[in-house]
Amino acid sequence: MTKGKTIYVELLEEGTPCWRPVESEHLGGDLYRIAGGRPDGEVWPFRQGDIVKCRTRIFQDGSPQLVAYEKAR
């Protein structure tokens, strides 16, 4: 397991696509546990402690980043 991996979580209810960098723990493969907490006033599709599946997304600046796209079962 690798600790301290930054993943990105989409912010909901923002009007435009926005992503928050969040610390996570890599559990293997495409699975990550969200370690960072949600700041007040933000709406996320996941909670701290959730295990999520991540995939690479190319951001507007051209950088590839890991983004959480669904909660693992």
Residue frames as qw, qx, qy, qz and C-alpha x, y, z in Angstrom:
[[0.000, 0.887, 0.462, 0.000, 0.00, 0.00, 0.00],
 [0.400, 0.233, 0.000, 0.886, 1.17, 3.49, -0.83],
 [0.163, -0.775, -0.490, 0.364, 0.10, 6.36, 1.40],
 [0.148, -0.668, 0.034, 0.729, -0.13, 10.00, 0.50],
 [0.298, 0.202, 0.670, 0.649, -1.21, 9.71, -3.16],
 [0.245, 0.389, 0.144, -0.876, -3.11, 12.74, -4.46],
 [0.199, 0.407, 0.821, 0.348, -6.28, 12.02, -6.40],
 [0.156, -0.020, -0.070, -0.985, -8.93, 14.47, -7.62],
 [0.114, 0.487, 0.838, -0.218, -12.59, 14.52, -6.60],
 [0.031, 0.468, 0.450, 0.760, -15.17, 16.42, -8.63],
 [0.076, 0.216, 0.470, -0.853, -16.93, 19.24, -6.83],
 [0.045, 0.551, 0.794, 0.253, -20.69, 19.15, -7.26],
 [0.067, -0.880, -0.458, 0.104, -23.03, 22.13, -7.46],
 [0.411, -0.457, 0.133, 0.778, -20.31, 24.47, -8.79],
 [0.434, 0.786, 0.114, -0.426, -21.87, 25.38, -12.15],
 [0.550, 0.680, -0.474, -0.101, -18.70, 24.45, -14.05],
 [0.937, -0.041, -0.304, 0.168, -16.47, 21.36, -13.76],
 [0.116, -0.801, 0.468, -0.356, -14.18, 21.79, -10.74],
 [0.876, -0.019, -0.458, 0.146, -11.83, 19.29, -9.11],
 [0.444, -0.810, 0.305, -0.230, -10.38, 19.17, -5.58],
 [0.532, 0.388, -0.721, 0.216, -6.99, 17.52, -4.94],
 [0.768, -0.507, 0.133, -0.368, -7.39, 15.07, -2.05],
 [0.030, -0.501, 0.856, -0.122, -4.92, 12.88, -0.21],
 [0.920, -0.019, -0.102, -0.378, -5.63, 9.17, -0.48],
 [0.486, -0.423, 0.765, 0.017, -4.18, 5.75, 0.25],
 [0.577, 0.357, -0.591, -0.435, -3.54, 3.50, -2.76],
 [0.768, -0.202, 0.509, -0.333, -4.98, 0.05, -2.03],
 [0.436, -0.113, 0.825, 0.342, -3.87, -1.59, -5.27],
 [0.315, 0.472, 0.721, 0.397, -4.99, -1.50, -8.88],
 [0.014, 0.502, 0.268, 0.822, -7.44, 1.35, -9.42],
 [0.529, -0.694, -0.483, -0.074, -8.64, 1.43, -5.78],
 [0.251, 0.337, -0.342, 0.841, -7.94, 4.33, -3.41],
 [0.364, -0.661, -0.613, 0.234, -9.23, 5.24, 0.06],
 [0.067, 0.793, 0.066, 0.602, -10.02, 8.93, 0.47],
 [0.582, -0.256, -0.483, 0.602, -7.97, 10.22, 3.41],
 [0.108, 0.073, -0.081, 0.988, -8.50, 13.96, 3.11],
 [0.097, 0.560, 0.697, -0.436, -11.54, 15.66, 4.52],
 [0.199, 0.663, 0.519, 0.502, -14.07, 17.80, 2.70],
 [0.140, 0.011, -0.206, 0.968, -13.79, 21.56, 3.32],
 [0.193, 0.559, 0.599, -0.539, -16.92, 23.31, 4.60],
 [0.363, 0.650, 0.006, -0.667, -19.20, 24.47, 1.84],
 [0.248, 0.379, -0.756, -0.474, -18.08, 21.91, -0.76],
 [0.865, 0.088, 0.287, -0.402, -20.28, 19.08, -2.03],
 [0.037, 0.439, -0.865, -0.242, -18.47, 15.88, -3.03],
 [0.803, 0.026, -0.395, -0.445, -19.86, 12.63, -4.45],
 [0.773, -0.029, -0.585, 0.243, -17.74, 10.71, -1.89],
 [0.527, -0.826, 0.062, -0.190, -16.87, 10.91, 1.82],
 [0.003, 0.670, -0.710, 0.217, -13.63, 10.67, 3.76],
 [0.508, -0.225, 0.802, -0.220, -12.88, 6.95, 4.21],
 [0.830, 0.425, 0.169, -0.319, -14.72, 5.85, 1.05],
 [0.511, -0.211, 0.694, 0.461, -12.90, 3.45, -1.26],
 [0.519, 0.719, 0.057, -0.459, -13.15, 4.74, -4.81],
 [0.775, 0.242, 0.415, 0.411, -12.11, 3.65, -8.28],
 [0.030, -0.810, 0.168, 0.561, -9.81, 6.06, -10.10],
 [0.741, 0.417, 0.371, 0.373, -8.79, 6.57, -13.71],
 [0.382, -0.239, 0.169, 0.876, -6.57, 9.03, -15.54],
 [0.277, 0.870, 0.408, -0.012, -8.11, 12.23, -16.86],
 [0.487, 0.189, 0.120, 0.844, -6.30, 14.86, -18.89],
 [0.094, -0.765, -0.384, 0.509, -6.95, 18.28, -17.38],
 [0.374, 0.911, 0.171, -0.027, -7.23, 21.52, -19.33],
 [0.117, -0.873, 0.435, 0.186, -3.54, 22.30, -18.77],
 [0.687, 0.473, -0.539, -0.122, -2.64, 18.98, -20.43],
 [0.073, -0.431, 0.831, -0.345, -1.58, 17.23, -17.21],
 [0.662, -0.176, -0.686, -0.245, -2.79, 13.67, -16.57],
 [0.253, -0.349, 0.592, -0.681, -4.29, 13.22, -13.09],
 [0.212, -0.212, -0.953, 0.038, -6.04, 10.42, -11.24],
 [0.415, -0.203, 0.050, -0.886, -9.71, 11.20, -10.66],
 [0.259, 0.129, 0.890, -0.353, -12.24, 9.31, -8.54],
 [0.348, -0.003, -0.499, -0.794, -15.15, 8.25, -10.73],
 [0.739, -0.325, -0.374, -0.456, -17.16, 5.78, -8.62],
 [0.521, -0.521, 0.551, -0.392, -17.39, 4.28, -5.20],
 [0.366, 0.226, -0.899, -0.082, -16.05, 0.72, -5.00],
 [0.786, -0.344, -0.228, -0.460, -18.33, -1.96, -3.59]]
